[in-house]
Amino acid sequence: MMAIIQTHDIFLYGGGSVDVVLRPLADEHLPLLYRWNSDPEVLYWSEDDDYPEGHSREMVERIYGSVSKNALCFLVEANGEPVGECWLQKVTRADVLAQYPAGSDVRRIDMMIGEKAWWGKGVGTTMVRMLREYAFAGENVDVLHCFCRDYNERSVRLWQKLGFSLCQNDPLPAGAKGTRQLVWRQTRSAFSNSRRENIPPEKIFWMPLANLQPSQLWVSAGKLRLCREWFSGDVSEIDPIPLKFFQGRHLMTDGHTRAVMAVLAGAKEIPCYWDEDELDMKAYAKDIEWCNEAGIHSAVDLAGRICSAKDYEVLWRKRCMEM
């Protein structure tokens, strides 16, 4: 029997207070989709139009069968429990595509938290962050869009919090849910720039790259590509690497992609600063143990450990979550 949902093989891992896993949506998840899509309260927030009776099974199969042909569809798990679904879908709206050069990769994020006990727990924010990073680093998307109506204040706050800009604000006809249709946008360059650090010059010092101890085993080729989009080759342009002096080593607490970019550019030194945040140093001790086992004793060693954005999720993020 032919599958209804066209699946894929991408897993995404993330979270903080809640562990969130995005796994490929497949036909085995249809019972969950039937239940969530038959709940009018869930559909009120996830659909623009009113569906007071919910969706029939036939409609659910038609929706997900059609969308999955042109999207990466995921089941969302929070702390191991299935709680919703989300899509990274190619935009087909002509008015949106007309804003960009022909051939631009323009996607949209859609999501549903079907388990109401998980509403307001931060799962949606984490999920969007994960999808956004994979879109730009893994899929090389040019622009991300999100659509919501003004009555959905939680959705509005989410897009604002994550730095999306409002690019369309259109009136809705009388009798529609809400009064305005809102279209949010974030470009790949805006995403990259939002992740850069601004450290006061008096806190910056230079260290040999060979003396910097990594705290991770892999670097994502997708994240490296994003860094190279703003890097001209001048190492002084690179945002400083945060360090802690730990176990007799200058430990990188972040910035591994930038450090590897500097190594590959032929640099011997890189700007750094002392990380004054309170961190879980037991976790970093485990990271150092893993690095020792893999023979990774410096940023120079890490430059030989570049993997695809897809593999990075499993090789590194999954490993950290399981730890």
Secondary structure, DSSP 8 states (H G I E B T S, - for coil): ---SS------EEEESSSEEEEEE--GGGHHHHHHHHT-HHHHHHH-SS--TT---HHHHHHHHHHHTTSEEEEEEEETTEEEEEEEEEE---HHHHTTS-TT--EEEEEEEE--GGGTTSSHHHHHHHHHHHIIIIIS--SEEEEEEETT-HHHHHHHHHTT-EEEEEEE--TTSSSSEEEEEEEEHHHHHHHT-----GGG-EEEEGGGEE-S-S-EEHHHHHHHHTT--S-GGGS--EEEEEETTEEEESS-HHHHHHHHHTT-SEEEEEE--S---HHHHHHHHHHHHHHT--SHHHHTT-EE-HHHHIIIIIIHHHH-
